[in-house]
């Protein structure tokens, strides 16, 4: 069935790479529609250079590039880090947390342009199709979504390159780095090619943000991170905006080889996938945040929050950032952060990142008078006997019952 005439104008999430360059032309050819290209600047750096010209040369009627770096860290990354969120205990969700913001801004562009469709380059095997489209429908339940990877028959890189050649679309000729990558201020991820063999070690030339830990400086570096209500506000005494702060930590952590992770994760669609990630600044940030929480946060509040983190991480990973359950849980998380004010000192050395000091001038719950091993006047150690016996009562009763059965 012909698609022509079913869409008048589509906004495409456009990176300028092989896939989205072909999608731009394919939308024009298959749907006979106007295509507006859109890119979100989340800290990709030079990857955005020349995109407007390339998009227009490929047939786009317009190309919007939005600088979303501060919004990304302030309104998406920081709220997630208030919970020390790791998916399956290891993944900092650098790709996952970017998708709802990309989709949100894309829908804003669609409204401004009067577009009746949006499109993306996510494949039918991955998580991103879910993350993008759930967000689209949150903002407009009737929007037309075009996912070319679920429609076309261009099912190999060779087929894509042939299509590009036929339509005069320039494509990279070098295959020196054949794996795919996704970069923003929080991380850079790598998938595909050699990484599809879970036994093969990732090649050193893959890494972008971090030096090889063995080649990092032979002297450790100390960095202090200050927090207000759970959000980082200063590095080594210098107050910085959210995006600039994370960029500073990326620079510091990168030169010490901090934040490399190689993992097999469980995708939402059901398969396992291997990813290699670099998250230097995020690794420091999480370590520092945990340290400040340890001195300022009530035990039971912390344990309650921590018990909910796996669920919260799955919500983000699976694309439910705008869902009511995530918003409700975020309200609880944010409440737990009201007293998380203070600073942490972190020691960086050859890929290792660990806390060596923590302090809070206003909200510390550490009281040396109670905790000291020296003589004190505030704690009666004899009180512990009754405390222990009451907590052991059910075990004592069970032991008595076992004895009675002998």
N, C-alpha and C positions, 0 to 999 in steps of 0.2 A: 504494500500500500504506500502510495506516495506521501511523503511528509511535507511536500511543498504547500504553502498556504496555511499550515497549521500554527505557525509562529510568525509574528511580525518582527520582533526585536528580542534578542537574547543577550544577557550579560554573562560573559565567560570568565571564570577564575583562571587567569592567564599567567604562566611563569616564563613563557618564551622558550621553553624547552621543546624537544621533539614532539611529545604527545600533545601539548596544548596548542602548539603552532599548527599541527595537522588538524586538531579539533576545530580551530578557528575557521580554516578553509572548508573543512567538512560540513560545518554548520551552514555556511553560505551555500555550498553546493547541494546539500541534501534537503535543507529546509527553505532555501531561497529567502533567507531572512537577513536583516541587518544584525551585525554582531558588534557589541561593545566589549572591549577587553578591559580587564580590571586586575590590578595586582596590589597586594597588601605588603607594605614595607614593615616587616617584623624583625629586621636586623640581618637581612641576607647580604648586605653590602653590595659588592660589584655585580652580583647576579641580576640586579635591576637595571644596570646600565644599558642604554639603547633600546629598552623595551617599547616605548611609544612608537618609534620609527619602525621597528620590526613588526609590531602589531598592525600598523597601518599599511605597511608594504604587503602584508599577508591578506589584507582585506578588511580589517576592522574600521568601523566608522569613527571610533574614538578609543582612547586608551586612558584610563584613570589609574594613577598610582597614588595610594594613600599612605601617608606616614602614620602608622598605628603603633609605633614602638612604645611610647609611654602608656597608652591605653592597654596594650598587651601585658606589660609587666604589672601595672597598677591594678587593673580590674580583672585580670585573669590569672597571671602567674602568682602574684602575692596572695590572693585569697586561697589558692591551692596550697601554697607553702605554709599558710597558717596551720594546716593540718599535718605538715610533714608528709605529704602524700607521695607514696610510691606504689605503682601498680605491680602486683605480685612481688612486693618487697624489694624491687630493684629499679624499676623504670620510672624516671622523673616526668614522664608524660609530656615531653617537649613538643611532639607533633600533635598529640591529642588535644592539648589545651589551646593550640593555635587555631584549630579548625572552627570552633564556634565564633571567634572574632572575625575570621576571614568571611564566614558565611553571613554574619550580621552586617558587615560593611558591604558585601556584595548585594544584599537585599536593599540596603540604602541606595546604592547606585541604581538598582533596578527601578526603584520608585522615582528617583530623580530623572531617569532616562525614559520613563514610561514603558519599560520593557514588560513583556508578558511571559518571559521564560528566563531561566538561569541554567548554566551548564558548568560542569566541572570535569577534570581529567582523571578522577579516581577510577580504579579498575573495579570489576565486579567481584574480585576476590578479597579486597581489603576492607579495612575499618573506615577509611576516609569517606567512602560513599555514604555510609550510615551517618557519620558525624555531620557532614555537609547537609544532607537532605533532611535530617531531623531538625536541624537549625532553620533551614529554609521554611519548612512547614510551620515552625513556631511563629515566624514573622508573617507568613502568608499561607494559610492552609490550602489555597486554591492555585498556588503558583505552578506553572509547568516546569518540570525538571527534566533536562536532557542529559543523560549519562551515556556518551558515545560508546564507551567500552562495553556497555550492555546491549548495544544496538548493531555496531558495525562488524564487518568480517576481517578487519585489519588486526589479526590475532598474533602477530609476531613483529619483531623489530625490523626484519627484512621487508615485510609488507608495509610497515610505516615508512621506511626509507624510500621504497618504490613510489608510494603515494606522494611523498614530499618531492621526489624528483620530477614526477609527472606534472606537479602543480607549481614548480619553481619555488619551493619553500627551502631556504637554506637550513642544513642540518649539520651538527658537528661531525667532522670527518675522523677525528682522533678517537680511538677506543682504548687509550692508555688507562683511563679510569672508567671501566664499564659498569660499575655498580651505581645504583640510584642513591641520591642523598636528598635530605630535606633540612634546611638551616633556618634558624631564627635566633633571637638573643638568648634563649634558654639553652638551646642545644644544637647539635647537628647529628643526624641519624644516617645510617648506611644500611642498605638492603640489596639483595640480589647478587648475581655473578658468583664469585667464589664463596660468598657467605651462605649460599644455598647448600653447601656441604658443612654440616654442623661440627665436623671434626677438624676442619681446616682453620688455622689461625688467620685472623684478619691481617692483611699485609700492612706494614708500617706506613707505606705511602698513602694509605687511605686516610689517615688522621689529619685533621686540619687545624683544630683549635688547641691541641695539646702536644707538647714535646714528648718523646719517648721517656718514660720515667727514669730509665738508666742514664739518660743524657741530661737530666734536670740538674740544677746547681747542686754542688756538694755541700752547701750550707743551707740550713732550713731558713724559712721566712715566716715571720709572725704577722698575722693580720687581725685587726679588731673590727668587729661588726656590731653596730648599735641598733637596737630595736625599740619601736614605740607601738604598743598595742599589737604586737606580733609581726609588724612590718619592718624590714630593714630600712634605716634612714641615713646611715653614715658608715663610711669605711675609713678606718684609721683617723677618726676624728673629723673627717670632711663630709659634710652633708651633701647628698647627691639626689637627683631625681631617680625614680625607680629604674628607668631604662639605663641611665648613666651609671647607676650603682651596680647593676648586674653586669654591664659591659666592663666595669673596672674589676669586678671579681673574676670575670672570664679571663681578662688579661693576666691577673695575678696567678690564678689557678692554672692557666694554660702553660705558663713557663715552668711549672713544677710537675707537669704531667698528671694533674688532678682530674678525676671525673670520667675515666674510660670505663665503659661497661659493655660486656658481650653477653647477650642473653637470648634464650628461646622463650617467646611469649605466646600466650593463648589469645588468638584473635577472636573478636566477637562473632565472626561468621563461622567459627568452628575449627579452623586449622591452626597448627603451630607455625610460627614464623620466627626466623632468626633476625635479630637486629644488633648492630653495633652503634653505640652512642657515645658522644662526648658532651659532658655537662660540667665543665670546670667551675663556673660561678655558682651554679645551682647546688653543686655538692658542698661547697663552702657554706653557702647560705643555709642549707638544711642542717648542717652540723652546728652552726652558730645558733640557729633558732632553737634547736633541741637543748642546747646548753643554757640559754636564757630561760626557757621553759622550766628546766630542771630546778632552778633556784626561785622561780616566781609562781609556779602553778601548783594549785592544790592537788594532792595525790589522787583523790577520787574523781575529780574533774578531768585530770589527765588520762586516767585509765578508761573513763567513759568515752572520751573523745577518741582515744587510740583504738578502742574496740570497734568504732564506726569507720575508721579510715579505709579498710579494705573495700567496704561498700561504696564509700565516697570515691575512691580511686576508680572503681569499676564504672561508676556513673560517668566520670570524665572520659575514661578510655572508650566506653561504648557510645559516647556522643550525647549524653543527656545533661549537658551543662545548663540548659535553659529549663529543664524539667522541674516541676514543683518539689519533688523529693530532694533534689540537689539544693534548691534554694532554702528549703526548710533546714537541711543539715548544715548549710553554710551559716545560717543564723545561729545555730548552736555553737559551731566552731568559732565564729567571730566573738561570741559571748565569752568563750574560754580565754580569749586573747587580751581581754581588757587590762590584765595585770602583767602581761608579758612585755615588760619595759626593762631594758638593761643592755649590757654588752657582753660579748664573748671574745675570747682570744683564741685564735686557731693557729696551729703549727702545721706548716706545709713542708713536706720533704719527700722528693722522689716518688710521687704518686700517692702519698699518704696524707690524709687530712684529719687531724684530731684536735679535740678541745683540750686546752691546757689552762683555761681560766674562764670564770664567769662571774658577773657582778650585777647587782641592781641596787641603786641608791634609794629607790622609792618603794619597791615591791618584793624585796627578798624575804622568803620564808625560812631561810637558813638562819638559825639562832645558835651561835656558838655556845651560849650558856647551857643549852639543852644537849647539844651534840658532842660536847667536849669529852675526851677521855680523862681529863684532869678533874680535880675536885670541883663540885658545883653545889649551889644552894637551892636549885629550882626543881630538881628531879629526884624523887625518892625511889631508888632502885628496888626496894622491897615491894613496891606496888606491882612490879612485873609478875610476881608470883601468882597473884589472883588472876591477872590478865591471861597468863599462860594456862592456868587450870580451867578457866571458863572456856577458852578456845579449844582445849583438849577434851572437854567433857564428852562430846559425842564419840570420840575415839576411845575414851576410857570405858564408856558404856558398852561399845561394840566389843572391846577386849574382854570385859566381864562376861558378856554373853557367850563368847567363844570358849572361855574357861568353863562355863556352866555346862556346855555341851559335851565336854570331854568325859 
